[in-house]
Amino acid sequence: MMSFLAFLIFGGIVGMLSAHLYPKKRLKLKELMVYALAGVVISFLVSFFGQTLSLFRSGQMLEWFSTLLITMLFVACWRALTGK
């Protein structure tokens, strides 16, 4: 599994960037932090389930790309559904 520090850094950055770059109104810092936390949680879950289902091994690029893609999809869907 990715290290805990990698979950925090990569997941947080991806969550904040995908929320910030989504083409609607700009978010406040509090909302960006929520998306950063969501990125960290999604990063952990993707890594855990991907390795459990033998889709990839720890540290492979597929693990990082799948985390990036799923976090961006989650943020886009969440912002579209909530109208924020």
N, C-alpha and C positions, 0 to 999 in steps of 0.2 A: 504494500500500500504506500501511497505517497506519504511523505513524512508530515507530521502535524503542522510544521512551519510552512510547508508547501501548500497545504490546504488553506491556511490563513492568508498567505500572500496571494497565491494564484486565484483562489476562489473569491477573495475579497476584491481584487482588482478587476476580475472579469465581471463580477456582479455590479460593481459601481460603474464601470465603463459601458456595459450594455444598457444599464438604466439611463445613464447620462446621454448616450448617443441615440437613444430611441427618439424618433421624430415627433415628439409632442412637447408640451411645456417643460421647462427645466425644473428639476427637483430641488428640494431643500436638503441640507446636510443630513437631517434626521432620516429622511426617506432614502437617501443614498446609503446610509449605514445599514438600513434594513435590507436593502438589496445586496450589500456586501456580505451580510450575515447569511442571506439566502445562498449566495455564491459559495460560501464556505461549506454550508450544509450539503448543497448539491454536489460539490466537489468530493466530499467524503462519501456520499451515497453512490455516486457514479463509480468511484474507485472501488468501493467495497463490493457492490453488486457485479461490476465488470470482472473483478478477479474471482468472485465466488462462482460466477457462471462460466469461468474460463474463457472470457472474451479477449483478455489481454493480461499481461503480467505487470507487476509494479514498475513504474518508471518508463514504460513504453510510450511512444508518441501518441498512439491511439487513446491511451488513458487521458492525456492532456487535451487532445482534440475533442474527445467525447465530452469531457467536462466543459470545455469552452462552448461547444454547440448546445448542449442541454441547458446550460445556464442562460445563454442568450435566448433560446426558445422560451424558457420559463419566464424571463423578464418581459419579453415581448407579449406573451400571452397574458400575463398578469396585468400589465399596463393597459392592454387592449380591453380586457374584461372589466377592469375597475374604472376605466375612463380617466386615468391620471396621466 
